[in-house]
Amino acid sequence: MIDLWKFLGRILGRLRIIAVILLIPLLLSGCVKYDIAVNVAGQHHGEIVQQIKLGERLTNFSNSQTTEWLRSIERRARKLGGRTKRLGNQDIIVTIPFNNGAELSSKFNQFFHPVAKANSPSRRVDTIDLPNLDSGFRLTQGNFLLAQRNHLSYDLDLRSLGVLSEKGDIVISPNSLLDLQFSLATPWGASNVQDSANTIIPETDDDGHRLVWQLQPGQLNHIEVVFWLPSPLGVGSIVIVLLVLGGFYLKYKSFPWQGNVGSVGR
């Protein structure tokens, strides 16, 4: 009889765990919507814009921790010269400007991988942030005469967001808890590069000037694109050369390589 009661106790304990696992998606469905946008306006101007919206059920479930998490996001933005705008207790927009490609990569990676000082009072607060995510944002650039070639690569490991069983199988799909989106807007549009099994195919918006990727929680995500930007320095140099040649022709009725300047002067 004692063995029977122990057996029933183990069965009931497992049923309680299963019940909690099944209830979590219902209680916290659609709890976090996180949109990350990189808006490149030109070679020397752009913004990283993030909009975070927390579901009402999540804030009711853990109001103090979600409040501290939003505050930690505001602190990170200020450290990088950005600004934040609260649309309510559950909605925040973060805008971080950048002036070139190197600054874009640096600020993007610093925001998602903040380095806390050992004695910093914010160190304890940041521990309530989302799980540590292995991500890498890289941007390589090559200057040509009239344009600049940009190669953007972004790897994001979201496997830690899944709720796993002892065997490593996903018990709760994080897609039911998180809605993550990444977008890139450029003046001339961008071309998606698909050279990895984890590459996400984007959707095109704004007449091809904006690409949107729906990130997959619980999986490896790879984004890779190539886009071109006009070079103000190159365009300015061409304009100066044309003005000089135009002035030369108006004065001498010929171009320098025609070799008849002297006869015109006589």
C-alpha positions as CSV (number, residue, x, y, z in Angstrom):
1,M,0.0,0.0,0.0
2,I,2.9,2.4,0.8
3,D,4.4,1.7,-2.6
4,L,1.1,2.4,-4.3
5,W,0.7,5.8,-2.5
6,K,4.3,6.7,-3.6
7,F,3.5,5.7,-7.2
8,L,0.3,7.8,-7.1
9,G,2.2,10.7,-5.6
10,R,4.7,10.7,-8.5
11,I,1.9,10.5,-11.1
12,L,0.1,13.5,-9.5
13,G,3.4,15.5,-9.3
14,R,4.0,14.9,-13.0
15,L,0.4,15.9,-13.8
16,R,0.9,19.2,-11.9
17,I,4.0,19.9,-13.9
18,I,2.3,19.2,-17.2
19,A,-0.7,21.3,-16.2
20,V,1.6,24.3,-15.4
21,I,3.4,23.8,-18.7
22,L,0.2,23.8,-20.6
23,L,-1.2,26.8,-18.8
24,I,1.9,29.1,-19.3
25,P,1.2,29.8,-23.0
26,L,-2.4,30.6,-22.2
27,L,-1.5,33.0,-19.4
28,L,1.3,34.7,-21.2
29,S,0.3,34.4,-24.8
30,G,1.7,37.2,-27.0
31,C,3.5,38.6,-24.0
32,V,6.4,40.4,-25.7
33,K,6.5,42.1,-29.1
34,Y,10.0,43.3,-30.0
35,D,10.6,45.2,-33.3
36,I,14.2,46.2,-34.2
37,A,14.7,48.5,-37.1
38,V,17.9,49.8,-38.7
39,N,17.1,52.9,-40.7
40,V,20.0,54.0,-42.9
41,A,19.3,57.4,-44.3
42,G,22.7,57.9,-45.9
43,Q,26.4,57.2,-45.6
44,H,26.7,59.4,-42.5
45,H,23.3,59.3,-40.9
46,G,20.9,56.7,-39.5
47,E,19.0,55.4,-36.5
48,I,18.4,52.2,-34.6
49,V,14.8,52.1,-33.6
50,Q,13.3,49.6,-31.2
51,Q,9.7,49.3,-30.2
52,I,8.9,47.0,-27.3
53,K,5.4,46.2,-26.3
54,L,4.7,44.0,-23.3
55,G,1.4,42.1,-23.0
56,E,-0.9,43.1,-20.2
57,R,-0.9,39.5,-18.8
58,L,2.9,39.6,-18.5
59,T,2.9,42.9,-16.7
60,N,0.2,41.7,-14.3
61,F,2.1,38.4,-13.8
62,S,5.4,40.2,-12.9
63,N,4.9,43.9,-12.8
64,S,8.0,44.9,-10.8
65,Q,10.5,42.9,-12.9
66,T,9.1,44.2,-16.2
67,T,9.2,47.7,-14.9
68,E,12.9,47.3,-13.9
69,W,13.6,45.7,-17.3
70,L,12.2,48.7,-19.2
71,R,14.2,51.0,-17.0
72,S,17.4,49.1,-17.8
73,I,16.6,49.6,-21.5
74,E,16.3,53.3,-20.9
75,R,19.7,53.4,-19.2
76,R,21.3,51.6,-22.0
77,A,19.9,53.9,-24.6
78,R,21.1,57.0,-22.7
79,K,24.6,55.6,-22.4
80,L,24.7,55.3,-26.2
81,G,23.4,58.8,-26.9
82,G,19.9,57.6,-27.6
83,R,16.4,58.6,-26.4
84,T,13.3,56.7,-25.2
85,K,9.6,57.4,-25.4
86,R,7.1,55.8,-23.2
87,L,3.7,55.2,-24.8
88,G,2.4,53.7,-21.6
89,N,3.4,51.3,-18.9
90,Q,3.8,48.5,-21.4
91,D,5.1,50.2,-24.6
92,I,8.4,51.9,-25.2
93,I,10.3,53.2,-28.3
94,V,14.1,53.4,-28.2
95,T,15.9,55.5,-30.8
96,I,19.7,55.4,-31.0
97,P,21.4,57.6,-33.8
98,F,24.6,56.6,-35.6
99,N,26.9,58.6,-37.9
100,N,28.7,55.8,-39.8
101,G,28.9,52.1,-40.3
102,A,31.4,51.5,-37.6
103,E,29.3,53.4,-35.0
104,L,26.2,51.4,-36.1
105,S,28.0,48.1,-35.4
106,S,29.4,49.3,-32.1
107,K,26.2,50.7,-30.7
108,F,24.1,47.8,-31.9
109,N,26.4,45.2,-30.2
110,Q,26.8,47.4,-27.0
111,F,23.1,47.7,-26.6
112,F,22.5,44.0,-26.6
113,H,25.7,43.1,-24.8
114,P,26.1,45.7,-22.1
115,V,29.3,45.5,-20.0
116,A,28.3,46.2,-16.4
117,K,31.0,47.4,-14.0
118,A,31.7,45.2,-11.0
119,N,30.4,47.7,-8.5
120,S,27.8,49.2,-10.6
121,P,24.4,49.5,-8.9
122,S,22.7,48.6,-12.1
123,R,24.4,45.2,-12.3
124,R,21.8,43.6,-10.1
125,V,19.0,45.1,-12.0
126,D,20.3,43.9,-15.4
127,T,20.2,40.3,-14.2
128,I,16.4,40.3,-14.7
129,D,16.8,41.0,-18.4
130,L,16.0,38.5,-21.0
131,P,18.2,35.4,-21.2
132,N,21.7,36.0,-22.5
133,L,21.5,35.7,-26.3
134,D,24.4,34.9,-28.5
135,S,24.3,37.6,-31.2
136,G,26.7,39.2,-33.6
137,F,26.1,42.2,-35.8
138,R,28.8,42.9,-38.4
139,L,29.0,45.5,-41.1
140,T,31.8,45.7,-43.7
141,Q,32.1,48.6,-46.1
142,G,33.9,49.3,-49.4
143,N,34.2,52.7,-50.9
144,F,33.8,53.1,-54.7
145,L,33.8,56.3,-56.7
146,L,30.1,57.2,-56.5
147,A,28.8,54.7,-54.0
148,Q,29.6,52.7,-50.9
149,R,29.1,48.9,-50.8
150,N,27.8,47.6,-47.4
151,H,27.7,44.0,-46.4
152,L,25.6,43.4,-43.3
153,S,25.6,40.1,-41.4
154,Y,23.5,39.4,-38.2
155,D,23.5,36.1,-36.3
156,L,21.1,35.7,-33.4
157,D,20.8,32.5,-31.3
158,L,17.4,32.4,-29.8
159,R,17.5,28.7,-28.7
160,S,17.7,29.8,-25.0
161,L,14.2,31.2,-25.2
162,G,12.6,27.8,-25.6
163,V,11.2,25.8,-22.7
164,L,13.0,22.4,-23.0
165,S,12.3,19.0,-21.6
166,E,15.1,16.8,-20.0
167,K,15.7,15.2,-23.4
168,G,16.2,18.6,-25.0
169,D,12.9,18.7,-26.8
170,I,10.9,22.0,-27.0
171,V,8.0,21.7,-24.6
172,I,6.6,25.2,-25.1
173,S,7.1,26.9,-28.4
174,P,8.5,30.4,-27.7
175,N,6.6,31.6,-30.8
176,S,3.5,31.7,-28.6
177,L,5.3,34.0,-26.1
178,L,7.5,36.2,-28.3
179,D,7.0,38.2,-31.6
180,L,10.4,39.3,-32.7
181,Q,11.0,41.3,-35.9
182,F,14.1,42.9,-37.5
183,S,14.0,45.3,-40.4
184,L,16.4,47.3,-42.6
185,A,15.5,50.5,-44.5
186,T,18.0,52.0,-47.0
187,P,17.7,54.6,-49.8
188,W,18.4,52.2,-52.6
189,G,17.1,49.0,-51.1
190,A,19.0,45.8,-50.3
191,S,19.7,42.4,-51.7
192,N,19.3,39.3,-49.5
193,V,22.1,36.8,-49.4
194,Q,21.1,33.2,-48.8
195,D,24.2,31.2,-48.0
196,S,23.3,29.5,-44.8
197,A,20.8,26.9,-43.6
198,N,19.7,29.3,-40.9
199,T,19.1,32.2,-43.3
200,I,15.7,33.9,-42.9
201,I,13.9,35.0,-46.1
202,P,12.7,38.6,-45.7
203,E,9.6,40.3,-46.9
204,T,9.9,43.4,-49.0
205,D,8.1,46.7,-48.1
206,D,8.1,50.4,-49.1
207,D,8.7,49.7,-52.8
208,G,11.8,47.6,-52.0
209,H,13.5,50.1,-49.8
210,R,12.7,48.1,-46.6
211,L,13.3,44.4,-45.8
212,V,11.5,42.8,-42.9
213,W,12.6,39.5,-41.2
214,Q,10.4,37.6,-38.8
215,L,12.9,36.2,-36.3
216,Q,12.3,32.6,-35.1
217,P,12.5,32.2,-31.3
218,G,14.0,28.9,-30.2
219,Q,16.2,28.7,-33.3
220,L,19.4,30.0,-34.9
221,N,18.7,33.1,-37.0
222,H,21.0,34.3,-39.8
223,I,20.5,37.6,-41.7
224,E,22.8,38.7,-44.5
225,V,22.3,41.5,-47.0
226,V,24.2,43.7,-49.4
227,F,23.2,47.3,-50.0
228,W,24.7,50.4,-51.6
229,L,24.7,54.0,-50.4
230,P,25.5,57.1,-52.4
231,S,28.8,58.6,-51.6
232,P,28.5,62.4,-51.1
233,L,32.3,62.8,-51.3
234,G,32.5,61.0,-54.7
235,V,29.4,62.8,-56.1
236,G,30.8,66.1,-54.9
237,S,34.2,65.4,-56.5
238,I,32.5,64.7,-59.9
239,V,30.5,67.9,-59.7
240,I,33.6,69.9,-59.0
241,V,35.4,68.4,-61.9
242,L,32.4,69.1,-64.2
243,L,32.3,72.7,-63.0
244,V,36.0,73.2,-63.7
245,L,35.7,71.7,-67.1
246,G,32.7,73.8,-67.9
247,G,34.4,77.0,-66.9
248,F,37.5,76.0,-68.9
249,Y,35.4,75.4,-72.0
250,L,33.5,78.7,-71.6
251,K,36.8,80.6,-71.4
252,Y,38.8,78.8,-74.1
253,K,36.0,77.2,-76.2
254,S,37.8,73.9,-75.9
255,F,38.8,71.3,-73.3
256,P,42.4,70.9,-71.9
257,W,43.0,67.6,-73.8
258,Q,42.2,69.2,-77.2
259,G,45.5,71.2,-77.2
260,N,44.4,74.4,-79.0
261,V,44.2,76.7,-76.1
262,G,47.0,78.9,-77.4
263,S,45.4,79.5,-80.8
264,V,42.2,80.6,-79.1
265,G,44.2,83.1,-76.9
266,R,45.7,84.6,-80.1
